[in-house]
Amino acid sequence: MWTEHSWMGGMWIFPFILLIIALFVVLAVFGRGGFTPPWSHDKRNHHDKEQNGTAIEILKKRYASGEISKDEFDKIKRDIS
């Protein structure tokens, strides 16, 4: 029998479990980046475009950031040219 006290007997747990399952599904689809909704910008492609460049530009960036020394920079620059 359905009474107003049924929610106190544990019936409240089922909608709560369904809500948690729905949140997990939404996070699994949208949260991992595999499927992006049409209203979002594709940040991965934008990031890849920023990293593209000629070899000498990449070499200059590496030297400027301190990733390689002056000697390494000169050696790689000669190899590229």
N, CA, C and O atoms as a Maestro MAE file, in Angstrom:
{
 s_m_m2io_version
 :::
 2.0.0
}

f_m_ct {
 s_m_title
 :::
 protein
 m_atom[324] {
  # First column is atom index #
  i_m_mmod_type
  r_m_x_coord
  r_m_y_coord
  r_m_z_coord
  i_m_residue_number
  s_m_chain_name
  s_m_pdb_residue_name
  s_m_pdb_atom_name
  i_m_atomic_number
  :::
  1 25 0.822 -1.175 0.000 1 A "MET " " N  " 7
  2 3 0.000 0.000 0.000 1 A "MET " " CA " 6
  3 2 0.872 1.246 0.000 1 A "MET " " C  " 6
  4 15 1.924 1.295 0.638 1 A "MET " " O  " 8
  5 25 0.421 2.221 -0.711 2 A "TRP " " N  " 7
  6 3 1.175 3.465 -0.849 2 A "TRP " " CA " 6
  7 2 0.632 4.480 0.147 2 A "TRP " " C  " 6
  8 15 -0.538 4.859 0.103 2 A "TRP " " O  " 8
  9 25 1.499 4.902 1.030 3 A "THR " " N  " 7
  10 3 1.088 5.910 2.002 3 A "THR " " CA " 6
  11 2 2.076 7.057 1.973 3 A "THR " " C  " 6
  12 15 3.120 6.970 1.328 3 A "THR " " O  " 8
  13 25 1.757 8.105 2.654 4 A "GLU " " N  " 7
  14 3 2.654 9.240 2.683 4 A "GLU " " CA " 6
  15 2 3.908 8.954 3.496 4 A "GLU " " C  " 6
  16 15 4.873 9.713 3.411 4 A "GLU " " O  " 8
  17 25 3.921 7.901 4.266 5 A "HIS " " N  " 7
  18 3 5.087 7.553 5.070 5 A "HIS " " CA " 6
  19 2 6.052 6.641 4.325 5 A "HIS " " C  " 6
  20 15 7.082 6.256 4.879 5 A "HIS " " O  " 8
  21 25 5.746 6.291 3.096 6 A "SER " " N  " 7
  22 3 6.609 5.389 2.338 6 A "SER " " CA " 6
  23 2 7.973 6.000 2.077 6 A "SER " " C  " 6
  24 15 8.971 5.284 2.003 6 A "SER " " O  " 8
  25 25 8.024 7.306 1.937 7 A "TRP " " N  " 7
  26 3 9.311 7.951 1.673 7 A "TRP " " CA " 6
  27 2 10.249 7.810 2.868 7 A "TRP " " C  " 6
  28 15 11.467 7.792 2.690 7 A "TRP " " O  " 8
  29 25 9.723 7.714 4.049 8 A "MET " " N  " 7
  30 3 10.562 7.543 5.225 8 A "MET " " CA " 6
  31 2 11.045 6.098 5.372 8 A "MET " " C  " 6
  32 15 11.995 5.833 6.109 8 A "MET " " O  " 8
  33 25 10.412 5.193 4.692 9 A "GLY " " N  " 7
  34 3 10.780 3.794 4.799 9 A "GLY " " CA " 6
  35 2 11.892 3.390 3.849 9 A "GLY " " C  " 6
  36 15 12.186 2.198 3.754 9 A "GLY " " O  " 8
  37 25 12.516 4.297 3.155 10 A "GLY " " N  " 7
  38 3 13.611 3.962 2.270 10 A "GLY " " CA " 6
  39 2 13.301 4.172 0.809 10 A "GLY " " C  " 6
  40 15 14.167 3.946 -0.036 10 A "GLY " " O  " 8
  41 25 12.100 4.594 0.482 11 A "MET " " N  " 7
  42 3 11.734 4.803 -0.918 11 A "MET " " CA " 6
  43 2 12.463 6.005 -1.509 11 A "MET " " C  " 6
  44 15 12.543 6.120 -2.732 11 A "MET " " O  " 8
  45 25 12.988 6.887 -0.699 12 A "TRP " " N  " 7
  46 3 13.702 8.063 -1.173 12 A "TRP " " CA " 6
  47 2 15.024 7.695 -1.816 12 A "TRP " " C  " 6
  48 15 15.572 8.482 -2.589 12 A "TRP " " O  " 8
  49 25 15.549 6.516 -1.514 13 A "ILE " " N  " 7
  50 3 16.875 6.137 -1.999 13 A "ILE " " CA " 6
  51 2 16.874 5.870 -3.508 13 A "ILE " " C  " 6
  52 15 17.890 6.112 -4.159 13 A "ILE " " O  " 8
  53 25 15.797 5.394 -4.072 14 A "PHE " " N  " 7
  54 3 15.760 5.063 -5.502 14 A "PHE " " CA " 6
  55 2 15.904 6.280 -6.407 14 A "PHE " " C  " 6
  56 15 16.714 6.237 -7.333 14 A "PHE " " O  " 8
  57 25 15.166 7.354 -6.189 15 A "PRO " " N  " 7
  58 3 15.411 8.549 -7.019 15 A "PRO " " CA " 6
  59 2 16.821 9.103 -6.823 15 A "PRO " " C  " 6
  60 15 17.416 9.625 -7.766 15 A "PRO " " O  " 8
  61 25 17.356 8.997 -5.621 16 A "PHE " " N  " 7
  62 3 18.701 9.458 -5.344 16 A "PHE " " CA " 6
  63 2 19.735 8.633 -6.120 16 A "PHE " " C  " 6
  64 15 20.674 9.191 -6.689 16 A "PHE " " O  " 8
  65 25 19.564 7.328 -6.141 17 A "ILE " " N  " 7
  66 3 20.470 6.451 -6.893 17 A "ILE " " CA " 6
  67 2 20.378 6.736 -8.385 17 A "ILE " " C  " 6
  68 15 21.399 6.771 -9.071 17 A "ILE " " O  " 8
  69 25 19.165 6.940 -8.898 18 A "LEU " " N  " 7
  70 3 18.998 7.255 -10.318 18 A "LEU " " CA " 6
  71 2 19.658 8.586 -10.673 18 A "LEU " " C  " 6
  72 15 20.228 8.720 -11.756 18 A "LEU " " O  " 8
  73 25 19.589 9.562 -9.785 19 A "LEU " " N  " 7
  74 3 20.240 10.845 -10.018 19 A "LEU " " CA " 6
  75 2 21.759 10.680 -10.076 19 A "LEU " " C  " 6
  76 15 22.410 11.274 -10.935 19 A "LEU " " O  " 8
  77 25 22.319 9.898 -9.191 20 A "ILE " " N  " 7
  78 3 23.758 9.656 -9.194 20 A "ILE " " CA " 6
  79 2 24.180 8.927 -10.461 20 A "ILE " " C  " 6
  80 15 25.204 9.268 -11.053 20 A "ILE " " O  " 8
  81 25 23.422 7.945 -10.883 21 A "ILE " " N  " 7
  82 3 23.735 7.221 -12.118 21 A "ILE " " CA " 6
  83 2 23.688 8.171 -13.312 21 A "ILE " " C  " 6
  84 15 24.553 8.113 -14.187 21 A "ILE " " O  " 8
  85 25 22.687 9.038 -13.351 22 A "ALA " " N  " 7
  86 3 22.583 10.003 -14.458 22 A "ALA " " CA " 6
  87 2 23.779 10.945 -14.462 22 A "ALA " " C  " 6
  88 15 24.294 11.268 -15.533 22 A "ALA " " O  " 8
  89 25 24.230 11.392 -13.304 23 A "LEU " " N  " 7
  90 3 25.404 12.261 -13.229 23 A "LEU " " CA " 6
  91 2 26.655 11.544 -13.725 23 A "LEU " " C  " 6
  92 15 27.470 12.143 -14.426 23 A "LEU " " O  " 8
  93 25 26.817 10.284 -13.375 24 A "PHE " " N  " 7
  94 3 27.967 9.509 -13.855 24 A "PHE " " CA " 6
  95 2 27.945 9.356 -15.371 24 A "PHE " " C  " 6
  96 15 28.986 9.426 -16.024 24 A "PHE " " O  " 8
  97 25 26.765 9.150 -15.923 25 A "VAL " " N  " 7
  98 3 26.655 9.024 -17.383 25 A "VAL " " CA " 6
  99 2 27.028 10.334 -18.059 25 A "VAL " " C  " 6
  100 15 27.763 10.336 -19.047 25 A "VAL " " O  " 8
  101 25 26.534 11.435 -17.543 26 A "VAL " " N  " 7
  102 3 26.860 12.747 -18.118 26 A "VAL " " CA " 6
  103 2 28.353 13.008 -18.028 26 A "VAL " " C  " 6
  104 15 28.955 13.472 -18.996 26 A "VAL " " O  " 8
  105 25 28.957 12.723 -16.895 27 A "LEU " " N  " 7
  106 3 30.395 12.922 -16.741 27 A "LEU " " CA " 6
  107 2 31.199 11.997 -17.647 27 A "LEU " " C  " 6
  108 15 32.235 12.398 -18.178 27 A "LEU " " O  " 8
  109 25 30.738 10.775 -17.828 28 A "ALA " " N  " 7
  110 3 31.450 9.840 -18.686 28 A "ALA " " CA " 6
  111 2 31.419 10.284 -20.142 28 A "ALA " " C  " 6
  112 15 32.393 10.095 -20.872 28 A "ALA " " O  " 8
  113 25 30.317 10.868 -20.564 29 A "VAL " " N  " 7
  114 3 30.192 11.294 -21.962 29 A "VAL " " CA " 6
  115 2 30.896 12.614 -22.200 29 A "VAL " " C  " 6
  116 15 31.650 12.739 -23.165 29 A "VAL " " O  " 8
  117 25 30.673 13.599 -21.349 30 A "PHE " " N  " 7
  118 3 31.188 14.939 -21.589 30 A "PHE " " CA " 6
  119 2 32.493 15.241 -20.851 30 A "PHE " " C  " 6
  120 15 33.272 16.072 -21.317 30 A "PHE " " O  " 8
  121 25 32.747 14.606 -19.742 31 A "GLY " " N  " 7
  122 3 33.866 14.966 -18.898 31 A "GLY " " CA " 6
  123 2 35.223 14.512 -19.385 31 A "GLY " " C  " 6
  124 15 36.225 15.133 -19.031 31 A "GLY " " O  " 8
  125 25 35.304 13.465 -20.176 32 A "ARG " " N  " 7
  126 3 36.586 12.920 -20.577 32 A "ARG " " CA " 6
  127 2 37.085 13.490 -21.887 32 A "ARG " " C  " 6
  128 15 38.211 13.192 -22.285 32 A "ARG " " O  " 8
  129 25 36.306 14.285 -22.563 33 A "GLY " " N  " 7
  130 3 36.753 14.926 -23.784 33 A "GLY " " CA " 6
  131 2 36.551 14.081 -25.027 33 A "GLY " " C  " 6
  132 15 36.913 14.517 -26.120 33 A "GLY " " O  " 8
  133 25 35.989 12.895 -24.902 34 A "GLY " " N  " 7
  134 3 35.773 12.051 -26.069 34 A "GLY " " CA " 6
  135 2 34.673 12.598 -26.962 34 A "GLY " " C  " 6
  136 15 34.794 12.579 -28.187 34 A "GLY " " O  " 8
  137 25 33.628 13.072 -26.367 35 A "PHE " " N  " 7
  138 3 32.518 13.654 -27.109 35 A "PHE " " CA " 6
  139 2 32.285 15.040 -26.551 35 A "PHE " " C  " 6
  140 15 31.968 15.200 -25.372 35 A "PHE " " O  " 8
  141 25 32.442 16.028 -27.389 36 A "THR " " N  " 7
  142 3 32.203 17.386 -26.922 36 A "THR " " CA " 6
  143 2 30.893 17.886 -27.508 36 A "THR " " C  " 6
  144 15 30.592 17.628 -28.674 36 A "THR " " O  " 8
  145 25 30.124 18.589 -26.715 37 A "PRO " " N  " 7
  146 3 28.857 19.101 -27.225 37 A "PRO " " CA " 6
  147 2 29.096 20.178 -28.276 37 A "PRO " " C  " 6
  148 15 30.157 20.803 -28.288 37 A "PRO " " O  " 8
  149 25 28.134 20.402 -29.150 38 A "PRO " " N  " 7
  150 3 28.320 21.344 -30.246 38 A "PRO " " CA " 6
  151 2 28.554 22.780 -29.793 38 A "PRO " " C  " 6
  152 15 29.118 23.568 -30.552 38 A "PRO " " O  " 8
  153 25 28.144 23.144 -28.589 39 A "TRP " " N  " 7
  154 3 28.301 24.521 -28.152 39 A "TRP " " CA " 6
  155 2 29.682 24.788 -27.540 39 A "TRP " " C  " 6
  156 15 29.999 25.933 -27.219 39 A "TRP " " O  " 8
  157 25 30.493 23.762 -27.379 40 A "SER " " N  " 7
  158 3 31.825 23.994 -26.806 40 A "SER " " CA " 6
  159 2 32.861 24.151 -27.911 40 A "SER " " C  " 6
  160 15 32.668 23.688 -29.035 40 A "SER " " O  " 8
  161 25 33.956 24.808 -27.572 41 A "HIS " " N  " 7
  162 3 35.045 24.988 -28.526 41 A "HIS " " CA " 6
  163 2 35.998 23.821 -28.398 41 A "HIS " " C  " 6
  164 15 36.207 23.300 -27.303 41 A "HIS " " O  " 8
  165 25 36.568 23.415 -29.498 42 A "ASP " " N  " 7
  166 3 37.500 22.307 -29.468 42 A "ASP " " CA " 6
  167 2 38.877 22.844 -29.072 42 A "ASP " " C  " 6
  168 15 39.603 23.386 -29.905 42 A "ASP " " O  " 8
  169 25 39.218 22.691 -27.829 43 A "LYS " " N  " 7
  170 3 40.463 23.244 -27.304 43 A "LYS " " CA " 6
  171 2 41.664 22.413 -27.743 43 A "LYS " " C  " 6
  172 15 42.772 22.938 -27.852 43 A "LYS " " O  " 8
  173 25 41.457 21.136 -27.992 44 A "ARG " " N  " 7
  174 3 42.589 20.291 -28.390 44 A "ARG " " CA " 6
  175 2 43.143 20.731 -29.732 44 A "ARG " " C  " 6
  176 15 44.362 20.824 -29.875 44 A "ARG " " O  " 8
  177 25 42.311 21.003 -30.711 45 A "ASN " " N  " 7
  178 3 42.797 21.429 -32.015 45 A "ASN " " CA " 6
  179 2 43.436 22.808 -31.940 45 A "ASN " " C  " 6
  180 15 44.415 23.079 -32.636 45 A "ASN " " O  " 8
  181 25 42.898 23.668 -31.111 46 A "HIS " " N  " 7
  182 3 43.466 25.000 -30.952 46 A "HIS " " CA " 6
  183 2 44.871 24.892 -30.354 46 A "HIS " " C  " 6
  184 15 45.780 25.613 -30.767 46 A "HIS " " O  " 8
  185 25 45.044 24.010 -29.402 47 A "HIS " " N  " 7
  186 3 46.348 23.814 -28.772 47 A "HIS " " CA " 6
  187 2 47.350 23.245 -29.769 47 A "HIS " " C  " 6
  188 15 48.510 23.658 -29.774 47 A "HIS " " O  " 8
  189 25 46.934 22.316 -30.602 48 A "ASP " " N  " 7
  190 3 47.825 21.741 -31.602 48 A "ASP " " CA " 6
  191 2 48.270 22.790 -32.611 48 A "ASP " " C  " 6
  192 15 49.422 22.772 -33.046 48 A "ASP " " O  " 8
  193 25 47.387 23.698 -32.992 49 A "LYS " " N  " 7
  194 3 47.740 24.735 -33.955 49 A "LYS " " CA " 6
  195 2 48.789 25.676 -33.379 49 A "LYS " " C  " 6
  196 15 49.646 26.172 -34.111 49 A "LYS " " O  " 8
  197 25 48.729 25.926 -32.078 50 A "GLU " " N  " 7
  198 3 49.717 26.794 -31.461 50 A "GLU " " CA " 6
  199 2 51.094 26.154 -31.451 50 A "GLU " " C  " 6
  200 15 52.101 26.857 -31.537 50 A "GLU " " O  " 8
  201 25 51.156 24.839 -31.349 51 A "GLN " " N  " 7
  202 3 52.435 24.158 -31.272 51 A "GLN " " CA " 6
  203 2 53.065 23.940 -32.640 51 A "GLN " " C  " 6
  204 15 54.268 23.694 -32.726 51 A "GLN " " O  " 8
  205 25 52.296 24.022 -33.689 52 A "ASN " " N  " 7
  206 3 52.857 23.861 -35.013 52 A "ASN " " CA " 6
  207 2 53.737 25.054 -35.328 52 A "ASN " " C  " 6
  208 15 53.451 26.177 -34.915 52 A "ASN " " O  " 8
  209 25 54.796 24.805 -36.053 53 A "GLY " " N  " 7
  210 3 55.689 25.880 -36.448 53 A "GLY " " CA " 6
  211 2 56.897 25.263 -37.121 53 A "GLY " " C  " 6
  212 15 57.053 24.043 -37.171 53 A "GLY " " O  " 8
  213 25 57.740 26.129 -37.632 54 A "THR " " N  " 7
  214 3 58.930 25.611 -38.274 54 A "THR " " CA " 6
  215 2 59.888 25.097 -37.206 54 A "THR " " C  " 6
  216 15 59.758 25.417 -36.024 54 A "THR " " O  " 8
  217 25 60.838 24.306 -37.641 55 A "ALA " " N  " 7
  218 3 61.796 23.717 -36.709 55 A "ALA " " CA " 6
  219 2 62.609 24.790 -36.006 55 A "ALA " " C  " 6
  220 15 62.899 24.668 -34.816 55 A "ALA " " O  " 8
  221 25 62.976 25.827 -36.721 56 A "ILE " " N  " 7
  222 3 63.784 26.890 -36.110 56 A "ILE " " CA " 6
  223 2 62.987 27.665 -35.075 56 A "ILE " " C  " 6
  224 15 63.549 28.096 -34.068 56 A "ILE " " O  " 8
  225 25 61.675 27.856 -35.301 57 A "GLU " " N  " 7
  226 3 60.828 28.539 -34.318 57 A "GLU " " CA " 6
  227 2 60.721 27.714 -33.039 57 A "GLU " " C  " 6
  228 15 60.794 28.248 -31.932 57 A "GLU " " O  " 8
  229 25 60.547 26.410 -33.208 58 A "ILE " " N  " 7
  230 3 60.471 25.530 -32.044 58 A "ILE " " CA " 6
  231 2 61.789 25.544 -31.295 58 A "ILE " " C  " 6
  232 15 61.811 25.586 -30.065 58 A "ILE " " O  " 8
  233 25 62.900 25.509 -32.042 59 A "LEU " " N  " 7
  234 3 64.217 25.540 -31.433 59 A "LEU " " CA " 6
  235 2 64.424 26.835 -30.648 59 A "LEU " " C  " 6
  236 15 64.959 26.809 -29.539 59 A "LEU " " O  " 8
  237 25 64.007 27.956 -31.211 60 A "LYS " " N  " 7
  238 3 64.142 29.246 -30.524 60 A "LYS " " CA " 6
  239 2 63.314 29.280 -29.241 60 A "LYS " " C  " 6
  240 15 63.755 29.816 -28.225 60 A "LYS " " O  " 8
  241 25 62.115 28.707 -29.292 61 A "LYS " " N  " 7
  242 3 61.266 28.667 -28.100 61 A "LYS " " CA " 6
  243 2 61.905 27.809 -27.016 61 A "LYS " " C  " 6
  244 15 61.877 28.168 -25.839 61 A "LYS " " O  " 8
  245 25 62.476 26.684 -27.408 62 A "ARG " " N  " 7
  246 3 63.137 25.811 -26.432 62 A "ARG " " CA " 6
  247 2 64.337 26.509 -25.795 62 A "ARG " " C  " 6
  248 15 64.569 26.378 -24.593 62 A "ARG " " O  " 8
  249 25 65.090 27.241 -26.595 63 A "TYR " " N  " 7
  250 3 66.245 27.971 -26.073 63 A "TYR " " CA " 6
  251 2 65.800 29.117 -25.159 63 A "TYR " " C  " 6
  252 15 66.395 29.353 -24.108 63 A "TYR " " O  " 8
  253 25 64.760 29.814 -25.572 64 A "ALA " " N  " 7
  254 3 64.259 30.940 -24.782 64 A "ALA " " CA " 6
  255 2 63.697 30.476 -23.433 64 A "ALA " " C  " 6
  256 15 63.790 31.191 -22.435 64 A "ALA " " O  " 8
  257 25 63.124 29.292 -23.416 65 A "SER " " N  " 7
  258 3 62.564 28.799 -22.157 65 A "SER " " CA " 6
  259 2 63.620 28.169 -21.256 65 A "SER " " C  " 6
  260 15 63.329 27.797 -20.120 65 A "SER " " O  " 8
  261 25 64.864 28.048 -21.770 66 A "GLY " " N  " 7
  262 3 65.931 27.474 -20.965 66 A "GLY " " CA " 6
  263 2 65.987 25.963 -21.008 66 A "GLY " " C  " 6
  264 15 66.696 25.339 -20.218 66 A "GLY " " O  " 8
  265 25 65.249 25.379 -21.918 67 A "GLU " " N  " 7
  266 3 65.208 23.928 -22.031 67 A "GLU " " CA " 6
  267 2 66.518 23.375 -22.594 67 A "GLU " " C  " 6
  268 15 66.922 22.265 -22.248 67 A "GLU " " O  " 8
  269 25 67.182 24.144 -23.458 68 A "ILE " " N  " 7
  270 3 68.459 23.728 -24.036 68 A "ILE " " CA " 6
  271 2 69.487 24.843 -23.850 68 A "ILE " " C  " 6
  272 15 69.137 26.011 -23.684 68 A "ILE " " O  " 8
  273 25 70.746 24.460 -23.881 69 A "SER " " N  " 7
  274 3 71.819 25.439 -23.698 69 A "SER " " CA " 6
  275 2 72.179 26.088 -25.030 69 A "SER " " C  " 6
  276 15 71.681 25.700 -26.086 69 A "SER " " O  " 8
  277 25 73.058 27.088 -24.951 70 A "LYS " " N  " 7
  278 3 73.517 27.801 -26.153 70 A "LYS " " CA " 6
  279 2 74.261 26.851 -27.087 70 A "LYS " " C  " 6
  280 15 74.076 26.908 -28.303 70 A "LYS " " O  " 8
  281 25 75.096 25.981 -26.532 71 A "ASP " " N  " 7
  282 3 75.833 25.018 -27.365 71 A "ASP " " CA " 6
  283 2 74.883 24.068 -28.092 71 A "ASP " " C  " 6
  284 15 75.050 23.790 -29.279 71 A "ASP " " O  " 8
  285 25 73.884 23.576 -27.357 72 A "GLU " " N  " 7
  286 3 72.903 22.684 -27.982 72 A "GLU " " CA " 6
  287 2 72.113 23.430 -29.058 72 A "GLU " " C  " 6
  288 15 71.832 22.885 -30.125 72 A "GLU " " O  " 8
  289 25 71.765 24.669 -28.764 73 A "PHE " " N  " 7
  290 3 71.033 25.487 -29.737 73 A "PHE " " CA " 6
  291 2 71.834 25.640 -31.029 73 A "PHE " " C  " 6
  292 15 71.304 25.443 -32.122 73 A "PHE " " O  " 8
  293 25 73.123 25.993 -30.894 74 A "ASP " " N  " 7
  294 3 73.960 26.179 -32.083 74 A "ASP " " CA " 6
  295 2 74.126 24.878 -32.869 74 A "ASP " " C  " 6
  296 15 74.072 24.887 -34.099 74 A "ASP " " O  " 8
  297 25 74.325 23.770 -32.174 75 A "LYS " " N  " 7
  298 3 74.498 22.471 -32.843 75 A "LYS " " CA " 6
  299 2 73.242 22.073 -33.600 75 A "LYS " " C  " 6
  300 15 73.315 21.663 -34.759 75 A "LYS " " O  " 8
  301 25 72.095 22.190 -32.953 76 A "ILE " " N  " 7
  302 3 70.821 21.806 -33.591 76 A "ILE " " CA " 6
  303 2 70.522 22.742 -34.753 76 A "ILE " " C  " 6
  304 15 70.011 22.308 -35.786 76 A "ILE " " O  " 8
  305 25 70.836 24.019 -34.591 77 A "LYS " " N  " 7
  306 3 70.589 24.993 -35.645 77 A "LYS " " CA " 6
  307 2 71.420 24.648 -36.886 77 A "LYS " " C  " 6
  308 15 70.927 24.739 -38.010 77 A "LYS " " O  " 8
  309 25 72.680 24.254 -36.679 78 A "ARG " " N  " 7
  310 3 73.513 23.848 -37.822 78 A "ARG " " CA " 6
  311 2 72.942 22.588 -38.479 78 A "ARG " " C  " 6
  312 15 72.935 22.469 -39.704 78 A "ARG " " O  " 8
  313 25 72.465 21.653 -37.658 79 A "ASP " " N  " 7
  314 3 71.890 20.418 -38.210 79 A "ASP " " CA " 6
  315 2 70.638 20.689 -39.031 79 A "ASP " " C  " 6
  316 15 70.410 20.047 -40.057 79 A "ASP " " O  " 8
  317 25 69.837 21.631 -38.583 80 A "ILE " " N  " 7
  318 3 68.587 21.944 -39.281 80 A "ILE " " CA " 6
  319 2 68.875 22.640 -40.612 80 A "ILE " " C  " 6
  320 15 68.227 22.353 -41.619 80 A "ILE " " O  " 8
  321 25 69.839 23.547 -40.614 81 A "SER " " N  " 7
  322 3 70.130 24.349 -41.811 81 A "SER " " CA " 6
  323 2 70.761 23.557 -42.915 81 A "SER " " C  " 6
  324 15 71.058 24.105 -43.976 81 A "SER " " O  " 8
  :::
 }
 m_bond[323] {
  # First column is bond index #
  i_m_from
  i_m_to
  i_m_order
  :::
  1 1 2 1
  2 2 3 1
  3 3 4 2
  4 3 5 1
  5 5 6 1
  6 6 7 1
  7 7 8 2
  8 7 9 1
  9 9 10 1
  10 10 11 1
  11 11 12 2
  12 11 13 1
  13 13 14 1
  14 14 15 1
  15 15 16 2
  16 15 17 1
  17 17 18 1
  18 18 19 1
  19 19 20 2
  20 19 21 1
  21 21 22 1
  22 22 23 1
  23 23 24 2
  24 23 25 1
  25 25 26 1
  26 26 27 1
  27 27 28 2
  28 27 29 1
  29 29 30 1
  30 30 31 1
  31 31 32 2
  32 31 33 1
  33 33 34 1
  34 34 35 1
  35 35 36 2
  36 35 37 1
  37 37 38 1
  38 38 39 1
  39 39 40 2
  40 39 41 1
  41 41 42 1
  42 42 43 1
  43 43 44 2
  44 43 45 1
  45 45 46 1
  46 46 47 1
  47 47 48 2
  48 47 49 1
  49 49 50 1
  50 50 51 1
  51 51 52 2
  52 51 53 1
  53 53 54 1
  54 54 55 1
  55 55 56 2
  56 55 57 1
  57 57 58 1
  58 58 59 1
  59 59 60 2
  60 59 61 1
  61 61 62 1
  62 62 63 1
  63 63 64 2
  64 63 65 1
  65 65 66 1
  66 66 67 1
  67 67 68 2
  68 67 69 1
  69 69 70 1
  70 70 71 1
  71 71 72 2
  72 71 73 1
  73 73 74 1
  74 74 75 1
  75 75 76 2
  76 75 77 1
  77 77 78 1
  78 78 79 1
  79 79 80 2
  80 79 81 1
  81 81 82 1
  82 82 83 1
  83 83 84 2
  84 83 85 1
  85 85 86 1
  86 86 87 1
  87 87 88 2
  88 87 89 1
  89 89 90 1
  90 90 91 1
  91 91 92 2
  92 91 93 1
  93 93 94 1
  94 94 95 1
  95 95 96 2
  96 95 97 1
  97 97 98 1
  98 98 99 1
  99 99 100 2
  100 99 101 1
  101 101 102 1
  102 102 103 1
  103 103 104 2
  104 103 105 1
  105 105 106 1
  106 106 107 1
  107 107 108 2
  108 107 109 1
  109 109 110 1
  110 110 111 1
  111 111 112 2
  112 111 113 1
  113 113 114 1
  114 114 115 1
  115 115 116 2
  116 115 117 1
  117 117 118 1
  118 118 119 1
  119 119 120 2
  120 119 121 1
  121 121 122 1
  122 122 123 1
  123 123 124 2
  124 123 125 1
  125 125 126 1
  126 126 127 1
  127 127 128 2
  128 127 129 1
  129 129 130 1
  130 130 131 1
  131 131 132 2
  132 131 133 1
  133 133 134 1
  134 134 135 1
  135 135 136 2
  136 135 137 1
  137 137 138 1
  138 138 139 1
  139 139 140 2
  140 139 141 1
  141 141 142 1
  142 142 143 1
  143 143 144 2
  144 143 145 1
  145 145 146 1
  146 146 147 1
  147 147 148 2
  148 147 149 1
  149 149 150 1
  150 150 151 1
  151 151 152 2
  152 151 153 1
  153 153 154 1
  154 154 155 1
  155 155 156 2
  156 155 157 1
  157 157 158 1
  158 158 159 1
  159 159 160 2
  160 159 161 1
  161 161 162 1
  162 162 163 1
  163 163 164 2
  164 163 165 1
  165 165 166 1
  166 166 167 1
  167 167 168 2
  168 167 169 1
  169 169 170 1
  170 170 171 1
  171 171 172 2
  172 171 173 1
  173 173 174 1
  174 174 175 1
  175 175 176 2
  176 175 177 1
  177 177 178 1
  178 178 179 1
  179 179 180 2
  180 179 181 1
  181 181 182 1
  182 182 183 1
  183 183 184 2
  184 183 185 1
  185 185 186 1
  186 186 187 1
  187 187 188 2
  188 187 189 1
  189 189 190 1
  190 190 191 1
  191 191 192 2
  192 191 193 1
  193 193 194 1
  194 194 195 1
  195 195 196 2
  196 195 197 1
  197 197 198 1
  198 198 199 1
  199 199 200 2
  200 199 201 1
  201 201 202 1
  202 202 203 1
  203 203 204 2
  204 203 205 1
  205 205 206 1
  206 206 207 1
  207 207 208 2
  208 207 209 1
  209 209 210 1
  210 210 211 1
  211 211 212 2
  212 211 213 1
  213 213 214 1
  214 214 215 1
  215 215 216 2
  216 215 217 1
  217 217 218 1
  218 218 219 1
  219 219 220 2
  220 219 221 1
  221 221 222 1
  222 222 223 1
  223 223 224 2
  224 223 225 1
  225 225 226 1
  226 226 227 1
  227 227 228 2
  228 227 229 1
  229 229 230 1
  230 230 231 1
  231 231 232 2
  232 231 233 1
  233 233 234 1
  234 234 235 1
  235 235 236 2
  236 235 237 1
  237 237 238 1
  238 238 239 1
  239 239 240 2
  240 239 241 1
  241 241 242 1
  242 242 243 1
  243 243 244 2
  244 243 245 1
  245 245 246 1
  246 246 247 1
  247 247 248 2
  248 247 249 1
  249 249 250 1
  250 250 251 1
  251 251 252 2
  252 251 253 1
  253 253 254 1
  254 254 255 1
  255 255 256 2
  256 255 257 1
  257 257 258 1
  258 258 259 1
  259 259 260 2
  260 259 261 1
  261 261 262 1
  262 262 263 1
  263 263 264 2
  264 263 265 1
  265 265 266 1
  266 266 267 1
  267 267 268 2
  268 267 269 1
  269 269 270 1
  270 270 271 1
  271 271 272 2
  272 271 273 1
  273 273 274 1
  274 274 275 1
  275 275 276 2
  276 275 277 1
  277 277 278 1
  278 278 279 1
  279 279 280 2
  280 279 281 1
  281 281 282 1
  282 282 283 1
  283 283 284 2
  284 283 285 1
  285 285 286 1
  286 286 287 1
  287 287 288 2
  288 287 289 1
  289 289 290 1
  290 290 291 1
  291 291 292 2
  292 291 293 1
  293 293 294 1
  294 294 295 1
  295 295 296 2
  296 295 297 1
  297 297 298 1
  298 298 299 1
  299 299 300 2
  300 299 301 1
  301 301 302 1
  302 302 303 1
  303 303 304 2
  304 303 305 1
  305 305 306 1
  306 306 307 1
  307 307 308 2
  308 307 309 1
  309 309 310 1
  310 310 311 1
  311 311 312 2
  312 311 313 1
  313 313 314 1
  314 314 315 1
  315 315 316 2
  316 315 317 1
  317 317 318 1
  318 318 319 1
  319 319 320 2
  320 319 321 1
  321 321 322 1
  322 322 323 1
  323 323 324 2
  :::
 }
}
